[in-house]
Amino acid sequence: MSSTHLVRLALAAALAGAMVLTAPVERAEACSCAAPGDLGLLDPGPEVPLGTRGLLWAGRGTARPRDFAITTTRGGKRHDVPVTLVPVGTWGEGTGRWNLVLVRPGRPLLAGVSYRFTTRRFDHDRSPSGGARVVTVQPGPAVLPASLNTTIGPVTSAGLEVISLAGDCSHTIDASQAKVEVVLPPALEPYRGQLLYRTFVDGKPWQPRTYLCAANAPGRSWQPTAGTDLVYSACDRSVDGPGLEAGVHEVSIEVAAPTLADGYQVRTTPASVRLGCVRQHPRRPPRRPPSAP
């Protein structure tokens, strides 16, 4: 066999090997969730009522006073406010389980003064956790009602992204659904973000998520506005996450206010909603990740 023929065979073998190495490889799809870090200081909104006890911090580990600072500016000079920490307890379950701590100033907050709450604590990826929250104290205190009501919007049928129990992080289904909201007195409405909310359906906690790796913040649902939620029915409950069965359900929301009053907790008067079973329409499969180069 000539040397030229041997070179050609070697080149062909090398080319075939390169084609094998660079051929697209189909990945096995699975939902892999990274361990979440601290949420940091929860956002109460830009204004807080007189008598506010402090701001809430939520995280996985243990908070220490030296992790936080409270400052205010008067006469062009910055003044440090002593910090004390008051454990509030834990909130949620699984990936949505948080340690709650009240970051409390060592002296009462003054009306008309702006305070800057800062955390020096770092989470697992070394990025500032929670950043800074600046709040201005309003002249009047918040009046917490002894009872509250829940409103339920009209039942609609629409596409909804929910947790998938079939291997993907989430998928979209056609669902019978209704919005739920706590009705607050007008004087308390500006401070909606300071309250913590927990939804119950038929007496059991209701905590759905849009995808498997999501972790709802303490006192918040999978909806963007504080004090609101969305209930839905899932006809195929083996696939479509923790949806409800079709039928009538009683919905109530528990409200707590650890930044305003120690021990305040009220559950709204239950409201009824009837959810149906929606026929599913074919949908495009979820996009697969690009193949390895």
C-alpha positions in Angstrom: 0.0 0.0 0.0 1.5 3.4 -1.0 2.3 6.1 1.5 -0.2 8.4 -0.3 -3.0 5.9 0.3 -2.1 5.6 4.0 -2.2 9.3 4.4 -5.7 9.4 2.8 -6.9 6.7 5.2 -5.5 8.6 8.2 -7.2 11.8 7.1 -10.5 10.0 6.6 -10.3 8.5 10.0 -9.5 11.8 11.7 -12.3 13.5 9.9 -14.8 10.8 11.0 -13.6 11.1 14.6 -14.1 14.9 14.4 -17.6 14.5 13.1 -18.4 12.1 16.0 -17.0 14.6 18.6 -18.9 17.6 17.1 -22.2 15.8 16.4 -25.1 17.3 18.4 -25.7 15.4 21.6 -29.3 15.2 22.9 -29.4 16.3 26.5 -31.5 14.7 29.1 -33.8 17.4 30.3 -34.4 17.8 34.0 -35.3 20.6 36.3 -32.2 21.4 38.4 -32.6 24.2 41.0 -29.8 26.1 42.6 -29.9 26.6 46.4 -31.4 30.1 46.9 -29.5 32.6 49.0 -30.9 35.2 51.4 -33.8 37.4 50.3 -32.5 40.3 52.4 -34.6 43.2 53.6 -38.2 42.9 52.5 -39.5 46.0 50.7 -42.3 47.7 52.7 -42.7 50.6 50.3 -41.4 54.1 50.4 -43.6 55.2 53.4 -44.3 53.6 56.7 -46.7 54.8 59.5 -45.7 56.2 62.8 -45.1 53.4 65.2 -43.4 51.1 62.7 -41.2 48.7 64.7 -38.6 48.1 62.0 -38.2 46.2 58.7 -38.2 42.5 58.1 -35.2 40.5 56.9 -35.6 37.0 55.3 -32.8 34.6 54.8 -31.5 31.0 55.2 -28.9 31.5 57.9 -28.6 33.4 61.2 -28.6 37.2 61.2 -26.4 39.2 63.6 -26.7 42.8 64.6 -23.4 43.7 63.0 -24.9 42.6 59.6 -27.1 45.7 59.6 -27.0 49.4 59.9 -29.8 52.1 60.3 -28.9 55.7 59.5 -30.6 59.0 59.1 -29.5 62.4 57.9 -30.2 65.6 59.9 -28.5 69.0 59.4 -26.4 67.5 56.6 -24.9 65.0 58.9 -25.4 61.2 59.0 -26.4 59.7 62.3 -26.2 56.1 63.2 -29.2 54.5 64.9 -28.6 51.5 67.2 -29.8 48.1 65.8 -31.5 45.3 67.6 -32.8 42.0 66.1 -36.0 40.3 67.1 -36.6 36.8 65.8 -40.0 36.5 64.2 -39.9 32.8 63.3 -39.8 30.7 60.1 -42.1 31.1 57.1 -43.0 28.6 54.4 -41.8 25.2 53.5 -39.1 23.6 51.3 -37.4 26.1 49.0 -39.8 28.7 50.3 -38.8 28.3 53.9 -37.2 31.4 55.4 -35.9 32.7 58.7 -37.6 36.0 59.5 -36.0 38.7 61.7 -37.3 42.1 62.6 -34.5 44.6 62.2 -35.5 47.1 64.8 -34.0 50.5 65.7 -32.8 51.0 69.2 -35.2 54.0 69.6 -38.6 54.8 68.0 -38.7 56.1 64.5 -39.7 59.8 64.3 -42.4 61.2 62.1 -41.2 63.1 59.0 -37.7 61.6 59.1 -36.3 59.2 56.4 -34.3 56.2 57.6 -31.9 54.0 55.6 -31.8 50.4 56.5 -28.8 48.5 55.1 -27.6 44.9 55.3 -24.0 44.0 55.2 -24.8 40.3 55.0 -23.7 38.5 51.9 -25.4 35.5 50.4 -23.9 32.4 48.7 -22.9 34.2 45.5 -21.3 37.1 47.3 -23.7 39.7 46.0 -25.2 42.2 48.5 -28.3 40.6 50.0 -31.4 42.8 50.0 -29.4 46.0 49.5 -30.8 49.1 51.2 -34.3 50.2 52.0 -35.1 53.9 52.5 -38.4 54.7 54.3 -40.0 57.9 55.4 -42.2 57.9 58.5 -45.6 59.4 58.1 -47.3 61.4 60.9 -50.1 59.1 61.7 -50.1 55.5 63.0 -51.7 52.5 61.2 -55.0 51.2 62.6 -55.2 47.5 62.3 -58.8 46.2 61.9 -60.2 43.4 64.0 -61.7 41.7 60.9 -61.0 41.7 57.1 -62.8 40.5 54.0 -61.6 38.7 50.9 -62.9 39.4 47.4 -62.8 36.9 44.6 -62.9 38.0 41.0 -64.8 36.4 38.1 -63.8 32.9 37.1 -62.1 32.9 33.8 -60.5 30.2 31.5 -57.0 31.1 30.2 -53.5 29.8 29.8 -51.6 29.6 33.1 -47.9 28.7 33.8 -47.8 26.1 36.6 -45.4 23.6 38.1 -45.1 20.5 36.0 -44.9 17.1 37.7 -43.8 15.4 34.5 -40.1 16.4 34.6 -40.0 20.0 33.4 -39.8 23.0 35.7 -43.1 24.3 34.5 -45.6 24.2 31.6 -48.7 26.1 30.5 -52.2 24.7 30.9 -55.7 26.0 30.2 -57.1 26.5 33.6 -60.3 27.7 35.3 -59.0 30.4 37.6 -60.0 33.4 39.8 -58.1 36.3 41.4 -58.3 36.7 45.2 -57.6 39.9 47.2 -57.6 41.1 50.8 -59.8 44.2 51.2 -57.9 46.7 53.4 -59.4 49.9 54.9 -58.5 53.0 52.9 -56.2 54.3 55.6 -54.3 51.0 55.7 -54.1 50.5 51.9 -50.9 52.7 51.5 -49.1 50.2 53.8 -50.3 47.0 52.1 -46.7 46.1 51.5 -45.9 46.0 55.2 -48.3 43.2 55.9 -47.7 39.5 55.5 -50.3 37.3 53.8 -51.0 33.5 53.7 -53.8 32.0 51.6 -55.9 29.0 52.7 -58.2 27.0 50.5 -60.6 24.7 52.3 -58.6 25.3 55.5 -55.3 24.2 54.0 -52.3 26.4 52.9 -52.3 27.3 49.3 -48.8 28.0 47.9 -48.5 27.3 44.2 -45.5 28.5 42.1 -45.0 29.4 38.5 -42.1 27.0 38.2 -40.4 24.4 40.3 -37.4 26.5 41.2 -39.4 29.6 42.3 -39.5 30.5 46.0 -42.2 32.9 47.1 -41.1 35.6 49.4 -42.5 35.4 53.0 -46.0 36.8 53.2 -46.3 36.8 49.4 -48.0 34.6 46.9 -47.1 33.7 43.3 -48.9 36.9 42.2 -47.0 40.3 42.0 -49.2 42.4 44.3 -49.1 42.0 48.1 -52.3 40.6 49.5 -53.5 39.0 46.2 -53.5 35.4 45.0 -54.8 33.2 42.2 -56.6 29.9 42.6 -57.0 27.5 39.8 -58.2 24.0 39.1 -56.2 21.2 37.5 -58.0 18.5 35.7 -54.9 16.3 35.4 -53.5 16.7 38.9 -50.8 14.1 38.3 -49.1 16.5 35.9 -50.4 20.0 36.6 -48.9 20.7 40.0 -50.9 21.5 43.1 -54.1 22.6 41.4 -57.5 22.3 42.9 -60.2 19.8 41.9 -63.1 21.2 40.0 -65.9 22.3 42.3 -66.7 24.8 45.1 -63.9 25.9 47.4 -63.6 28.2 50.4 -60.8 30.8 50.3 -59.5 32.9 53.1 -56.3 34.9 53.7 -54.4 35.2 57.0 -52.9 38.7 57.6 -50.0 39.4 60.0 -48.2 42.7 60.7 -45.0 42.0 62.6 -43.5 45.4 61.7 -46.5 47.2 63.1 -47.8 45.2 66.0 -46.5 42.2 67.8 -49.0 39.3 67.7 -51.5 40.8 65.3 -53.0 38.0 63.1 -56.4 38.0 61.4 -57.9 35.6 59.0 -60.4 37.0 56.5 -64.0 35.9 56.3 -64.0 32.9 53.8 -65.4 33.4 50.3 -66.6 30.8 47.9 -65.5 30.1 44.4 -66.6 27.5 41.9 -63.9 26.3 39.5 -64.5 24.1 36.5 -62.5 21.7 34.3 -61.2 23.3 31.2 -60.6 21.4 28.0 -56.9 21.5 27.1 -55.7 22.8 23.8 -52.5 21.5 22.0 -49.5 23.6 22.8 -46.0 23.8 21.5 -43.6 21.7 23.6 -41.2 23.7 25.8 -38.0 24.9 24.1 -35.1 22.5 24.6 -31.7 23.9 25.6 -29.3 24.3 22.7 -27.1 21.2 22.0 -23.6 21.1 23.2 -21.1 22.5 20.7 
